[in-house]
């Protein structure tokens, strides 16, 4: 037989050998390692139609015995452990060795949830190969799901960890409503995969209002905290800033204020009626008034505690006017919160009775009447809960200008 024919015959024998092994192994498609006769060579065999099997067919593995010196080294292998235990294990192994048609012996076993086959000419050779194979198998660690926290999960966690304790109940509910809106418009994904495009597409689509500024501030703080916690590398809003251009508030004229009180008295909802009156007589913000409790009224000292959280100094005590004391004293008192009203509800109801004004204009009306009555700007800053004197002066300096002009007209007359 010519050398070329011998090579082709050996090649065909090799392929037939691999196909035979593949047909014996149960669980087609499950990767199984076969320790072939060539020293320390392992072939991975899967389904016969797979690419892995094609690679196995083309691998240069000879179906031949190990060289004599390698067999002797295996037979001389110093197997650690108690000799009796080794004998017991060998006896178990012998009962599961199968004779192959080509003179080979095969031992099949399962280890670390994977199936293996070992081949050899003798039981001793198979056992030594079996021990070597078990020693070489590295236990695969369990893969942990460490992909990270999602955007929605971090929003919720951030709100509880960093905001809930510092906000009033109504303010926190407002925060939750903003978070709900964000979730409705930005798809959830792994936090580390949130990009500036995801966030800015939503922000740029919002109308230029104070709500947009509030949502921007929320997202910027939330993602900034994530950066500090090393949950993300860069805050997607690091190079973006939005500041709502505020229009100076308009106070009700004396005539409009008189109309306001008449309309409030006609309201059937006593709770809503009390809310509007306290707003007008304290200059408190909507959320501050809605969060009032009966314990905040001290009728002995005639002071009212407004639990503000908007700015530094917004948590404050202000004096109660006689008119406010009379109104509140006439209401049946208990304990706990005064109001169970919703922010959107009170805003909408005010618009019904005063279509040309916003609810916040009651705060400006209170400030205007204070300045017209001679209250100085520094005192007004304290009552309104502004963080700086400049904020109060910039907001209400025009009131003083108008008031001074009207006063000088009295002198002219």
C-alpha positions in Angstrom: 0.0 0.0 0.0 1.4 3.4 -1.0 2.1 6.1 1.6 -0.7 8.3 0.2 -3.2 5.5 0.5 -2.0 4.8 4.1 -2.5 8.4 5.1 -6.0 8.5 3.6 -6.9 5.3 5.3 -5.7 6.6 8.7 -7.5 9.8 8.1 -10.8 7.9 7.4 -10.2 5.8 10.5 -9.7 8.9 12.6 -13.0 10.5 11.4 -14.8 7.2 11.9 -13.4 7.0 15.4 -14.7 10.6 16.3 -18.1 9.9 14.7 -18.3 6.7 16.7 -17.5 8.5 20.0 -20.1 11.2 19.2 -22.8 8.6 18.6 -22.1 7.0 22.0 -22.4 10.1 24.1 -25.9 10.9 25.3 -27.3 14.4 25.3 -26.6 15.7 21.7 -25.5 19.3 21.7 -24.1 19.2 25.2 -20.4 19.9 25.2 -18.4 16.8 26.2 -14.7 16.5 26.6 -13.0 13.4 25.2 -9.5 12.6 26.3 -7.9 11.1 23.2 -4.9 8.9 23.1 -2.5 11.5 22.2 -0.8 12.8 25.4 -2.8 15.6 27.2 -5.0 16.3 24.1 -8.7 17.1 24.7 -11.2 17.4 21.9 -14.6 19.1 22.5 -17.3 17.3 20.6 -20.9 18.6 20.2 -23.6 17.9 17.7 -22.4 16.4 14.4 -23.9 19.3 12.4 -22.1 21.9 14.5 -19.0 23.9 13.6 -17.2 22.4 16.6 -17.6 18.9 15.2 -16.2 20.1 11.8 -13.2 21.5 13.7 -12.8 18.1 15.5 -12.9 16.3 12.2 -10.1 18.5 10.8 -8.0 18.3 14.0 -4.7 16.4 13.5 -5.2 13.8 16.2 -3.8 10.3 15.6 -5.9 7.4 16.9 -2.8 5.7 18.3 -1.7 4.6 21.7 0.4 6.8 23.9 4.1 6.3 23.5 5.6 3.7 25.8 7.5 6.2 27.9 4.2 8.2 28.5 2.3 5.1 29.4 5.1 4.2 31.9 4.9 7.7 33.4 1.2 7.4 33.8 1.5 3.9 35.4 4.1 5.3 37.8 1.9 8.2 38.7 1.9 8.8 42.5 -1.7 9.0 43.3 -2.2 10.7 46.6 -4.6 9.5 49.2 -5.2 6.3 51.2 -4.3 3.1 49.3 -7.5 1.3 50.3 -9.6 4.1 49.0 -7.7 4.0 45.7 -8.4 0.2 45.4 -12.1 0.7 46.2 -12.3 3.5 43.5 -10.5 1.3 41.0 -12.9 -1.6 41.6 -15.9 0.7 41.0 -14.2 1.9 37.9 -13.6 -1.6 36.6 -17.3 -2.4 36.7 -18.0 0.5 34.3 -15.3 -0.1 31.7 -16.6 -1.0 28.3 -14.7 -3.0 25.7 -14.5 -1.3 22.3 -14.4 -3.2 19.0 -10.9 -1.9 18.1 -9.3 -3.2 21.3 -9.7 0.0 23.2 -11.4 0.2 26.6 -13.7 3.1 27.6 -14.8 4.5 30.9 -17.6 7.1 31.1 -18.3 9.3 34.1 -19.9 12.5 35.2 -17.9 15.1 37.1 -19.0 18.7 38.1 -22.2 18.2 36.1 -20.3 17.3 32.9 -19.9 14.0 31.2 -16.5 12.6 30.2 -15.0 9.5 28.5 -11.6 8.1 29.1 -9.9 5.5 26.7 -7.0 3.2 27.2 -5.5 -0.3 26.5 -5.6 -1.4 30.1 -7.6 -0.7 33.2 -4.6 0.7 34.9 -4.0 3.1 32.0 -7.6 4.2 32.1 -7.5 4.8 35.9 -4.4 6.9 35.7 -5.9 8.9 32.9 -9.1 9.3 34.9 -7.1 10.6 37.9 -5.2 13.0 35.6 -8.3 14.3 34.0 -10.1 14.9 37.3 -7.1 16.8 38.6 -7.0 18.9 35.4 -10.7 19.8 35.5 -11.1 23.2 37.0 -14.3 23.8 38.8 -16.1 26.7 37.0 -17.2 29.4 39.4 -20.8 30.3 39.5 -21.4 33.4 37.4 -22.9 36.1 39.5 -25.4 38.5 38.0 -23.3 41.7 38.6 -24.5 43.7 35.7 -25.5 46.5 38.0 -28.5 48.5 39.1 -31.1 49.8 36.6 -32.0 53.5 36.1 -35.5 53.0 37.6 -34.1 51.2 40.6 -31.6 54.0 41.3 -34.3 56.7 40.9 -36.3 55.0 43.6 -33.3 54.3 45.9 -32.0 57.8 45.5 -35.4 59.4 46.4 -35.6 57.4 49.6 -32.0 57.6 50.7 -31.3 61.3 49.9 -34.6 63.1 49.7 -37.4 61.6 51.8 -36.1 62.6 55.2 -35.4 66.2 54.1 -38.7 66.9 52.4 -42.2 67.4 53.7 -44.8 64.8 52.9 -46.4 66.9 50.2 -43.0 67.8 48.7 -42.0 64.2 48.6 -45.2 63.3 46.8 -44.4 66.0 44.3 -41.0 64.4 43.8 -42.6 61.0 43.3 -44.9 62.5 40.7 -41.8 63.9 38.8 -40.2 60.5 39.0 -43.3 58.9 37.6 -43.2 61.3 34.6 -39.6 60.5 34.0 -40.3 56.7 34.0 -43.1 57.3 31.5 -40.7 59.1 29.1 -37.3 57.5 29.5 -37.0 53.7 29.0 -35.4 51.7 31.8 -32.0 50.2 31.2 -28.8 49.6 33.2 -27.9 52.8 35.0 -24.3 52.7 33.5 -25.8 52.7 30.0 -27.9 55.8 30.4 -26.5 58.5 28.1 -26.9 62.2 27.7 -29.0 61.5 24.6 -31.5 59.5 26.6 -31.9 62.3 29.2 -31.7 65.4 27.0 -34.2 64.1 24.4 -36.7 64.1 27.2 -35.7 67.4 28.8 -35.5 69.3 25.5 -39.0 68.1 24.7 -40.5 69.7 27.9 -42.0 73.2 27.7 -39.9 76.0 29.4 -41.6 76.0 32.7 -40.6 75.7 36.4 -41.6 72.0 36.1 -38.9 71.5 33.6 -36.4 73.1 35.9 -37.6 70.9 38.8 -37.2 67.7 36.7 -33.8 68.8 35.5 -32.6 69.5 39.0 -34.0 66.1 40.1 -32.1 64.2 37.3 -28.9 66.2 37.8 -28.8 65.4 41.5 -29.8 61.8 41.0 -27.2 61.1 38.4 -24.6 63.2 40.2 -25.0 61.0 43.3 -24.6 58.0 41.1 -21.3 59.4 39.9 -20.1 60.0 43.4 -21.1 56.4 44.3 -19.1 55.2 41.3 -22.2 53.6 39.8 -21.6 55.5 36.6 -18.4 57.2 35.3 -19.8 60.5 34.2 -23.0 62.4 34.9 -24.8 62.7 31.5 -26.0 66.1 32.6 -22.6 67.4 33.6 -22.4 69.8 30.6 -26.1 70.8 30.6 -27.9 73.4 32.6 -31.4 74.7 32.6 -32.7 77.7 34.5 -36.2 78.8 34.1 -36.6 82.4 33.4 -39.0 83.6 36.1 -41.5 86.3 35.4 -41.9 88.6 38.4 -45.0 87.7 40.3 -48.1 89.8 40.0 -50.0 90.7 43.1 -53.8 91.2 43.3 -54.9 94.7 43.3 -56.9 95.9 46.3 -60.1 95.5 44.2 -59.1 92.0 43.1 -58.2 91.0 46.6 -61.6 92.1 47.8 -63.2 90.0 45.1 -61.1 87.1 46.1 -62.3 87.2 49.7 -65.9 87.4 48.6 -65.6 84.4 46.3 -63.7 82.4 49.0 -66.5 82.9 51.5 -69.0 81.4 49.0 -67.1 78.2 48.7 -68.9 75.1 49.9 -65.7 73.2 50.7 -64.7 74.4 54.2 -61.2 72.8 53.9 -60.5 74.5 50.6 -61.8 77.8 52.1 -59.5 77.6 55.1 -56.5 76.8 52.8 -57.0 79.9 50.6 -57.4 82.2 53.7 -54.2 80.9 55.3 -52.3 81.3 52.0 -53.4 84.9 51.7 -52.6 85.9 55.3 -49.2 84.2 55.6 -47.6 84.4 52.2 -46.7 80.7 52.6 -45.9 78.5 49.6 -48.6 76.0 48.4 -46.7 73.0 49.8 -45.9 74.7 53.1 -49.6 75.4 53.8 -50.7 71.9 52.7 -48.3 70.3 55.1 -49.5 72.4 58.1 -50.4 70.5 61.3 -52.4 71.9 64.2 -49.3 71.6 66.4 -47.7 74.3 64.2 -50.1 77.0 65.6 -49.0 78.4 68.9 -51.8 80.7 70.1 -49.9 81.6 73.3 -46.9 83.1 71.4 -49.0 84.0 68.3 -46.4 82.3 66.1 -46.9 79.9 63.2 -44.4 77.3 62.2 -44.0 76.9 58.5 -42.1 73.7 57.7 -40.4 74.9 54.5 -37.7 72.9 52.8 -37.3 74.8 49.5 -34.3 77.0 50.6 -32.0 77.5 53.5 -34.0 79.4 56.1 -37.4 78.3 54.6 -38.2 76.4 57.8 -39.3 79.3 59.9 -41.6 80.9 62.4 -43.7 83.9 61.5 -46.1 86.0 63.6 -49.8 85.5 63.2 -52.1 88.4 62.5 -55.2 88.9 64.6 -57.3 88.2 61.6 -55.5 84.8 61.0 -55.9 83.9 64.7 -59.6 84.6 64.5 -60.1 82.5 61.4 -58.1 79.5 62.7 -59.6 79.6 66.2 -63.0 79.3 64.7 -62.2 76.0 63.1 -62.7 72.8 65.1 -59.2 71.6 66.1 -57.9 68.2 66.5 -54.4 66.9 66.0 -52.3 66.0 62.9 -52.6 67.7 59.5 -55.1 70.4 58.6 -55.5 69.5 55.0 -56.0 66.4 52.9 -56.0 68.4 49.7 -54.0 67.7 46.5 -51.6 70.3 45.1 -53.1 70.2 41.6 -56.6 70.4 43.1 -56.1 73.6 45.0 -54.2 75.1 42.0 -57.1 74.4 39.7 -59.8 75.6 42.1 -57.9 78.9 42.6 -57.9 79.4 38.8 -61.6 78.9 38.7 -62.3 81.8 41.1 -59.5 84.0 39.9 -58.9 83.2 36.2 -56.4 86.0 35.6 -54.1 84.9 38.4 -52.0 82.0 39.7 -52.2 80.6 43.2 -48.7 81.7 43.8 -49.8 85.3 43.3 -51.4 85.2 46.8 -47.8 85.0 48.1 -46.9 88.1 46.1 -50.1 89.9 47.3 -49.1 89.2 50.9 -45.6 90.6 50.3 -47.0 93.7 48.5 -49.4 94.5 51.3 -46.6 94.1 53.9 -44.4 96.6 52.1 -47.2 99.0 51.6 -47.9 98.8 55.3 -44.3 99.7 56.2 -42.8 96.3 56.9 -39.1 96.5 56.0 -37.4 94.3 53.4 -35.3 92.4 55.9 -38.3 91.4 58.0 -40.2 90.4 54.9 -37.3 88.2 53.8 -37.6 86.3 57.1 -41.4 85.9 56.8 -41.2 84.7 53.2 -38.4 82.3 53.9 -36.0 83.7 51.2 -32.4 82.5 51.6 -30.9 86.0 50.8 -31.9 89.6 51.3 -31.1 90.2 47.6 -33.7 87.7 46.5 -36.4 89.6 48.4 -35.2 93.0 47.2 -34.9 91.9 43.5 -38.4 90.4 43.7 -40.2 93.3 45.3 -38.2 96.4 44.7 -40.7 97.4 42.0 -43.4 97.3 44.6 -41.6 99.9 46.6 -41.1 102.1 43.5 -44.8 102.1 42.7 -45.8 102.6 46.4 -43.4 105.5 46.7 -44.8 107.2 43.7 -48.3 106.9 45.0 -47.2 108.2 48.4 -45.6 111.3 46.8 -48.8 112.0 44.9 -50.5 112.4 48.3 -48.0 115.0 49.2 -48.4 116.8 45.8 -52.1 117.0 46.4 
